[in-house]
Amino acid sequence: MRYKTMALIPMMLIASWVCAQDRQALSEKKGTFELLSRNNYTMPALGFTLTEVNNNLQKITEIVNTVQKNPVLYDIKGFNGRARIYTVSIIEKEIYGVPSRISFEFSSFFYNREGKVTFNSIEPPEWSLYLNDMVPGWSDSFNTKHGYFTVPLNKKTIEPGIDLYDDERFVIYDPSRPPYWIAVTVREAFEAAREEINAEKDPVAAKYLKEVFEQEYSDISPADLDKQAYFGGNLSRISTSSGYEGQDSIFPLILKVNPEYWNRSRPRSDVQFIYFKSVRDKEYLKRRLDECQKNINSGSGCDLQRFELSFGMTDILNLKSKVTK
């Protein structure tokens, strides 16, 4: 039995070497890129015309071409790339530009059961850009009726027109315009929260909630009612500061879209606002790529990780040029 086990070791090494060679071959295989365009990606209730959507599709095509300048997408190897346009659910009260999401798909090559090379077309890894959607998907909602949402306190302006939140959430905008988001005051936040409390149907629960809520409101000094509201603390989820009991900067801002940001003299098909997520910790991204490449068993794979590692300020500056001035 000992000799049989030893005889198996060279076979296992050979199989491992063949598998590695196959992965290498797939990783070097040239891929293609395709824009899966459509012109029905807006909600009918928003009232955009077909002409506006078709013109917006031209802007989307330009943005896709811009992202393709990234080295992983420019010289595609190991996968087929696709850009798919999605409808976004809009909760904004002051929508103007045609909104959409562009999903960049990374469909890695692999060998199927027949030993033929194919690519993953079912829910492949993807990375998204959001256009003209001014309530970011990475925020938490405070009150959808009034369009109030929360945003992290950690904000950096990389340069005029590029803001970074929590070191991985980017907003690209026109810095010559009014702020794209503005503060919700403590008074406004309490009024919205009171509406929710008053909608409680259970009479016992409603009585208790109203008593606690109104006590919280009465504890706020009149001078604080028109200050910036923060999300956190107590029943109302409203605070007059970002800190609590000696802890600083734990409550995010409560904000709303500034309708004055939109340049309404521009066509509604123009792209005036972009947001996306991009981790800036390159060491972390490199470790994640190395782990993916080490653990993958078949196929090329890890293409999204390669893209995220390569995506940097050159790509972001290219995108900035596409926000209509």
N, C-alpha and C positions, 0 to 999 in steps of 0.2 A: 504494500500500500504506500509505503514511503517513496518508492521509486516512481509510482504512478503520479503521486502528488508533485514530485519534482519535475516530471515530464510535462505536467500541465502548465508550469510556470512560464516556460518559453512561449507556449501558445497564447497565454493570456497577455504577455508582453507584446507579441505580434499583433493580436487583436486590438490592443490599446493603441499601438503605433498606427495601424490602419485607420482606426477611428479618428485619431488626431490628424492624419493626412487628409481624411475626408472633410473634416471641419475646416482645415486650412484651405482646401480647394473651394469649399462653399464660401468661405470668407472673402476669397479673391474673385469670386464670380461677379461679373458686371451686372448691375441691376438697372431698372428703369424708374422713371418718375412720371406720375400722372395726376392731373387735377381732375377730380370727379366733380365737375361743375354742374350746377342746377340753378334755376331761377325761381324756385318756389320755397325759399328758405326764410321767408318772413311770415310773421303771424298776420292773417288777414285783418284782424282788428286794428292793427297799427296803421292801416290805410296807405301803405306805399304802393305806387303805381308800378306796373311791369317795366316801364321805361326806367324808373328810378332804380329798380332792382337790377336790371340789366347793366345799367351804368355802374352800379355798385359792384357787380360781378367783375367788371374790368379793373376796378380798384383792387379787388381781392386777388385777381390774377397777377397784378403788379406786385402785391405783397408776397404772394407765393413765390414768384420769381426772385424776389429779394432774399427770402429765407433760403432759397436754393443756392445762394452764393456761399453758404456755409460749407466748409470742405467735405463734411460727411455726406451732404446732399449733392454737392457739385460733382464729385467723383464717386458715384454710388457703387459700393461693393458689398456683397453678402446679403442684400435685401432688395426688394422693390419698394419704392417710396410712393405714397399716395397722399394727396391733400383732399380732405372731404369737408364739405360745407354743411354746418348744422344750424338749425333754427335755435335761437336762445329764448328762454322764457323771460320776458321782460316784466319787472315789477316797478319800473321807474314811472313817476308821474309826468316827467318832463322829457320824454324821448323825442329825439329829432332825427339823427342820422340812422340809416339802415343798419340794424344790428345783426351780428352773425358770429359764429365760432368756426375757425379753421382748424381742423384736426389733422396734424401731420402723422401719418401712419408709417410704421417701420415693420414691413412684412418680410421677416427673415426667411432665407432659403433653408430647406431641409429635404431629406430623402424620405419619400413615402414608402409604403409597404412593398411596392413593386420595385423599389430601388431607384425610382426616378426623382429628379430634382423638382421640387415645387416650392411654393411659398405660403406663409401663413396669412390667410385673408379673413379669418374669423377673429374679430376683436383683437387685432394686433396691438402691441405697445404703441402709444401715441403721445404727442405733445401738442398743446393747443394755444392759439392766439384768439383773443376776444376783441371784436371791433365794435365801436360805438355802443358798447354795453357799459354804462357808467356805474352800475352797482356790481362790484367785483364778486366773482364766485367764491373767493377765499374769505369773504367777510361773513359775519353772522348777522342775521336779521334781528332788529329790535322791534320794528312795527312795519309790516308790509303795506298796510293801508296808507300810511303817511310816507312810506319810502325811507324810513329811518334804518340805518345799519351801523355796524361797528367796524372800526379800523384800528389796527395796532398802533401803539404810541411810537414805536421805533421806526422813524422815517428819516431817510437821507435823500437829499437832492444830489444825484450824481453829477448832473449838469442841468442847465435850464431845459426843461422839456422831458427830463427823465427822473422820476422819483422811485425810490426803493423802500419797501416796507418789510420789516423783519428779515432783511438780508436775502430775500428770495422772491418777493412779490413786486413786480415792476409795473409802473404806470407810465405810458408815453402820451404826451399831451402838448398843446401849444402854450408855451409860457407867456405869450403876449396877451393872453385872454384872462378874464377873471378866474379865481380858483375853481377847480372842477368839483370840489366838495366843500361844503360849508357846515359850520357847527349847528347842531340841534341844541337849543337852550334847555336848561333844567325845567323851565316852565312848559316848553313845548313837549318835552319827554313825559312830564307828569300828566299833561292833558291827554296825550295819546294813551298812556297807561291807564288813566281813569276811565277812558272809553271801554277798554278791555275789561276792567273790573266791573263796570256797570252792566256789561253784557252777560255776567254770570246768572244762570237760570235758577240754580238751587238757592232758595231763600236763606237757609241757614248759613251756607258757605258765603253767600253774597254779603250778609250782615257782618260776618267776621272779617272778610276781606276788605270791605269798605272802611271799617273802623281802623284796622291796622294801617291801611293805605293813607287815610286822611290824617292819621297821627304822624306818619312819616312826612307827609307834605307840610303839616304845620310846624314840624321841627326845622324846616328849611328857612333860613332868614330871607326876608324880602330882597336883600341885596344880592343873594346868590341865585335868585330865580332866573335871571337873564344871563347867567354865566354858561360856559360850555358844560354840557352834560356828559357823564361817563357811564359806562355800562358795568353795573355790579353793585352788590350789597342789598340786603333787605328785600322785602316783598316787591317793591316797585322796580327793582333792578336799576335804579338811578342813583348816581352819586354826584356830588359837586366837585369831587377831586379824583385824581387817578390813584391815590393811595388810600390805605385803610389800616388803622391800628398800628401805625409805625412802619407799615410796608409801603414803599414808594412804587409808583408806576406799575400797578397790577390790573387796573381797570382800563379797557380800551375806550377810545372816543366814540361817541354817538354822532353820526354825520348824516347828511342828506345831499343829494345831487344839487348842484347850483345850476339852475336853468339859464343863468346868464353866461355860462361857459360856452354854450353852443353858438357858433357863428351862423346865424340864421340867414345871412346873405349868401351863404354857400349852398350848393345843391345838397339835398338830403342824401344823395348817393356818396358824398365824400366821406372819407375816414377821418374823424376828428379826435378819436380817443382809442387807445389800445392798452390792454393789460394782459399779463401772462405771468407764469411762475418760472423762475430759473435760479437754481441753487448756485450761489457764488463760491462755495467752499470746494475748490478744485481738488484738494487732497481727499476729501470725503468722496467726491465723484470718481476719483481714480481708484480708490479702494473698492467702491461698489462695482466698477467695471472689472477690476481684477477678480473679484469674487464671482461675478457672473461668468467670466471666461473660464475660470477654474472649475465651476460646478456644472457647466453645460455638458450634456451627454451627446447630443446629436444636433446637426444643423449648424448654421452660422451663429445667429442670435447676438444679443448684447448690442444691437445697433442703436437702440434708443439711448443706452448708456454712453455709447461713443459720441452720439450727437450732443447730449447734455454736457459732456465733458468739453467738447469743442466749442460749444455755443458761448460766445463772450461779447465784449464791448463792441467789437467790430460789427457783429450781427445786430446788436441793439441800436447802434448808431445808424445802421442801414435802415432799420425799421423806423427810427425817428424821422427820417427824411420822407416817410410816406404819410405822416400825419399832416393833413391839409392845413396850411397857414391861412 
